[in-house]
Amino acid sequence: MDIAILIDPLETIKPAKDSTFAIIKEAQARGHSVYIFHQQDLILEGWQVCASTYPIHLTGLEPNWFELREGKVSPLSKFQFVLVRKDPPFDAEYLYSTYLLELAVEQGAVVLNNPRSLRDFNEKLSIAKFHQFAPPTLVSRNEVAIRKFLSIHHDIILKPLDGMGGKGIFRLTTNDPNISSIIEMLSNFGKSTVMAQKYLPEICMGDKRVFIFAGKPVPYALARIPKEGETRGNLAAGGTGIAQPLSERDREIADTLGPVLNAQGLFLVGIDIIGDYLTEINVTSPTCMQEITKQTNFNVAGMLMDALEDLSKLGTSMSN
């Protein structure tokens, strides 16, 4: 297969931890050809969506872990699959990329995850589609509404709707002396919508990342446990990842979400579960594949590639 991957700048990737690196490595080990491109490489010319794509070869060496061969402008429809692995923030440029990728789908490209679904499934807000699994939640930019939510639950988490890696997340209690400042900062004085959720003390047991590929869950989760004195379990915020089998509740949530997300063209998803509650649905570039594989010997990227190969055999477009 020829696979093109929309990727973050290569110099930002850490081969020992990065999930996209694991995907490329697994694909090349199976004899597939992998090409990479960046947002600035996308182009609409002659009404056809193309990109400057570069064949990538992994060297197995550090620090020069990759070699890029000469690139050329190619229609995205020439590839068996186009994988979107661009990190948030979901800003205007990300939005424009989804518009171009959606045009590419109309021209025959198989884009995973589906560009329209990338727009429709905000990674925080989309839990509302499965609210039976979610903790008490408020979405607002109104300080009065946020204060009322705080007064009801006494201990809450506030977070922006466009963040990642634990950035901009605050724990707020009724006796916090900085209530006004935190709400003002996150909501930009009422100009930016934020999410508030009831604080879940089960975070001490980890914020579990559960992968779902083509509607089916990976049998292991990575519980990201906050470091001492922290509320956030994100690895980027210093959390420690411990792989563990899915609990009965984890599987119930994943089995319910999987077919729905898959039907929307969300082929590669990472959901977050704290205790018994669904807290986020990550659809842009979920991570933690390598941590699970190293601790369990279960090849997460291999399961993903199996799903891609099965899809290729079926000749089915996940993006239609």
C-alpha positions in Angstrom: 0.0 0.0 0.0 1.0 3.6 -0.5 0.1 5.6 2.6 0.4 9.4 3.0 0.5 10.9 6.4 -0.3 14.5 7.3 2.2 15.0 10.1 3.6 17.6 12.5 7.1 18.9 11.8 9.5 16.0 12.0 11.9 17.8 14.3 9.1 17.8 17.0 8.7 14.0 16.9 10.3 11.8 19.6 10.9 8.4 18.1 10.9 6.6 21.5 7.4 7.8 22.3 5.6 9.1 19.3 2.6 7.1 18.0 2.9 8.3 14.4 6.5 7.0 14.4 5.2 3.6 15.5 2.7 3.6 12.7 5.3 4.5 10.1 7.7 1.8 11.5 5.0 -0.9 11.4 3.9 0.1 7.9 7.4 -0.1 6.6 8.1 -3.4 8.3 5.2 -4.8 6.4 6.5 -3.5 3.1 4.2 -0.6 2.6 5.4 2.7 1.2 4.9 5.8 3.5 4.9 9.4 2.4 4.7 12.4 4.7 3.4 15.9 4.1 2.6 19.0 6.2 -0.2 21.4 6.2 1.7 23.9 4.1 2.2 21.1 1.5 -1.5 21.0 0.7 -2.6 22.7 -2.5 -5.7 23.0 -4.7 -4.6 23.4 -8.3 -6.6 22.8 -11.4 -9.4 22.1 -8.9 -7.6 19.0 -7.8 -6.4 18.5 -4.2 -2.7 17.6 -4.2 0.2 17.7 -1.8 4.0 17.8 -2.0 4.6 14.3 -0.5 8.0 13.0 0.6 8.9 9.3 0.8 10.2 8.7 4.3 12.7 6.0 5.4 13.4 5.2 9.0 17.2 4.7 9.7 17.0 3.1 13.1 19.6 5.6 14.2 19.6 8.6 16.6 19.5 11.5 16.2 19.1 11.3 12.5 16.2 8.8 12.6 14.7 9.5 9.2 15.7 10.1 5.6 13.4 12.0 3.3 13.7 11.3 -0.4 12.8 13.8 -3.2 9.2 14.8 -3.0 6.7 15.5 -5.7 3.3 17.0 -6.0 0.7 14.2 -6.2 -3.1 14.0 -6.1 -4.1 12.7 -2.7 -6.4 10.3 -4.5 -3.4 8.3 -5.7 -2.7 6.9 -2.3 -4.6 3.9 -0.8 -4.9 5.9 2.5 -4.3 9.4 3.7 -3.9 9.4 7.5 -4.4 12.7 9.4 -2.0 12.8 12.4 -1.7 16.6 12.9 -1.8 17.7 16.6 -4.2 20.4 17.8 -4.8 23.3 18.3 -7.7 23.1 15.9 -7.2 26.6 14.6 -8.2 28.2 11.3 -5.4 26.5 9.4 -6.5 23.1 10.7 -10.0 24.0 9.6 -8.9 25.0 6.1 -6.9 21.7 5.9 -10.1 19.7 6.6 -11.9 21.6 3.8 -9.2 20.7 1.3 -9.1 17.1 2.6 -12.9 16.9 2.2 -12.6 17.9 -1.4 -9.9 15.2 -1.8 -12.4 12.7 -0.5 -14.9 13.8 -3.1 -12.1 13.2 -5.7 -11.6 9.6 -4.5 -9.1 9.9 -1.6 -9.6 7.7 1.5 -8.9 10.1 4.3 -8.7 8.8 7.9 -10.0 10.3 10.0 -12.9 11.7 8.0 -12.3 15.4 7.6 -15.9 16.4 8.2 -15.9 14.3 11.4 -12.7 15.9 12.5 -14.7 19.2 12.4 -17.8 17.8 14.0 -16.3 15.9 16.8 -14.6 18.4 19.1 -12.5 16.4 21.4 -14.1 17.8 24.5 -17.6 18.6 23.4 -18.3 15.3 21.6 -18.8 13.5 24.9 -22.3 15.1 24.8 -23.2 12.6 22.1 -22.6 9.9 24.7 -23.7 11.7 27.8 -24.8 8.5 29.5 -21.1 7.8 30.2 -20.0 11.4 31.0 -19.6 13.0 34.4 -21.6 16.1 35.3 -20.6 18.7 32.7 -21.1 22.3 31.9 -20.1 24.1 28.7 -20.3 27.9 28.9 -18.4 31.1 28.7 -20.7 32.7 31.3 -19.1 33.3 34.7 -22.4 33.2 36.6 -23.2 29.8 35.1 -19.7 28.5 35.9 -19.9 29.7 39.5 -23.3 28.1 39.9 -21.8 24.8 38.6 -19.0 25.1 41.1 -21.4 25.8 44.0 -23.3 22.6 43.2 -20.3 20.3 42.8 -17.8 22.1 45.1 -14.8 20.7 43.3 -14.5 21.0 39.5 -12.1 20.9 36.5 -12.1 23.8 34.0 -10.5 23.3 30.6 -10.5 25.0 27.2 -12.2 23.3 24.3 -9.2 23.4 22.0 -6.4 22.3 24.2 -4.2 19.1 24.3 -1.7 17.5 26.6 -3.3 18.9 29.7 -2.6 22.5 28.7 -4.9 25.1 30.3 -6.6 22.7 32.7 -7.4 23.9 36.2 -8.9 22.3 39.3 -11.2 24.8 41.1 -12.8 24.5 44.5 -15.2 26.7 46.3 -12.6 28.0 48.7 -10.0 28.8 46.0 -9.0 32.5 46.3 -8.4 32.7 42.5 -11.9 31.7 41.3 -12.5 35.0 39.4 -9.0 35.1 37.9 -9.1 31.5 36.7 -12.6 31.9 35.1 -11.6 35.2 33.5 -8.4 33.8 32.1 -9.9 30.6 30.6 -13.0 32.3 29.3 -11.1 35.4 28.1 -13.5 37.6 30.0 -16.5 35.8 28.6 -15.3 35.6 25.0 -14.2 32.0 24.9 -16.3 28.9 25.7 -14.9 26.5 28.3 -15.9 23.1 29.7 -16.4 22.5 33.4 -16.6 18.9 34.8 -17.1 17.6 38.3 -13.8 16.6 39.7 -13.3 12.8 39.7 -11.1 11.7 42.6 -10.5 8.4 40.7 -7.9 10.4 38.7 -5.5 9.2 41.3 -5.8 5.7 39.7 -5.2 7.2 36.3 -6.7 9.0 33.3 -7.1 5.9 31.0 -6.4 6.2 27.3 -8.3 3.6 25.3 -7.7 3.1 21.6 -10.5 2.2 19.2 -9.5 1.1 15.6 -12.2 0.6 13.0 -14.8 0.4 15.8 -12.8 -2.2 17.9 -11.0 -1.4 21.2 -7.4 -2.3 21.8 -7.5 -4.7 24.8 -5.2 -2.6 26.9 -5.4 0.9 28.2 -2.7 3.3 29.5 -3.6 4.7 32.9 -1.8 8.0 33.1 -1.3 8.7 36.8 -0.7 12.3 37.9 2.6 13.1 39.6 2.5 14.2 43.2 0.8 17.5 43.7 -0.7 17.5 40.2 -4.3 17.1 39.0 -3.5 16.2 35.3 -2.5 12.7 34.3 -1.3 13.7 30.8 2.2 12.3 30.1 3.1 15.8 28.7 2.3 17.2 32.2 4.5 14.7 34.0 2.1 11.8 34.5 3.3 8.2 34.7 1.7 5.7 32.2 0.8 2.2 33.4 -0.6 -0.2 30.9 -3.5 -2.4 32.1 -6.2 -4.6 30.6 -9.5 -2.9 29.9 -12.0 -3.1 32.8 -15.5 -4.2 32.2 -16.7 -0.6 32.3 -13.9 0.5 29.9 -15.0 -2.1 27.4 -18.7 -1.2 27.8 -17.9 2.4 26.9 -15.6 1.4 24.0 -17.9 -1.2 22.6 -20.8 1.4 22.6 -18.8 4.2 21.0 -16.8 2.1 18.6 -19.5 1.3 15.9 -20.9 4.9 16.1 -17.5 6.5 15.6 -16.5 4.1 12.9 -19.7 4.8 11.0 -18.7 8.5 11.0 -15.3 7.6 9.4 -13.5 8.0 12.7 -11.1 5.1 12.2 -8.5 5.9 14.8 -9.8 7.2 18.1 -8.4 7.5 21.6 -11.0 7.9 24.3 -10.2 9.0 27.8 -11.8 7.4 30.9 -11.5 8.4 34.5 -13.0 5.9 36.9 -16.3 4.9 35.2 -16.6 8.1 33.2 -15.9 9.1 29.6 -14.1 12.5 29.7 -12.8 13.1 26.1 -12.9 11.6 22.6 -9.6 12.3 20.8 -9.8 12.1 17.0 -7.0 14.2 15.7 -3.8 12.4 16.7 -4.2 10.3 19.9 -1.0 9.1 21.4 0.3 6.4 23.9 0.6 3.5 21.5 4.2 2.9 22.2 3.8 2.9 26.0 1.1 0.2 25.8 3.2 -1.9 23.5 6.4 -1.7 25.5 4.6 -2.7 28.8 2.4 -5.4 27.4 4.1 -6.7 24.2 0.7 -6.1 22.5 1.5 -4.5 19.1 -0.9 -1.5 19.1 0.4 -0.2 15.8 0.2 -3.7 14.4 -3.5 -3.9 15.3 -4.0 -0.5 13.5 -2.2 -1.7 10.4 -4.2 -5.0 10.5 -7.4 -2.8 10.4 -6.0 -0.8 7.5 -5.0 -3.9 5.5 -8.4 -5.4 6.1 -10.0 -2.2 4.9 -7.8 -2.2 1.8 -8.8 -5.7 1.0 -12.5 -4.8 1.3 -12.0 -1.9 -1.0 -14.2 0.1 1.3 -13.9 3.9 1.6 -14.2 4.9 5.3 -14.5 8.5 4.2 -17.6 8.2 2.1 
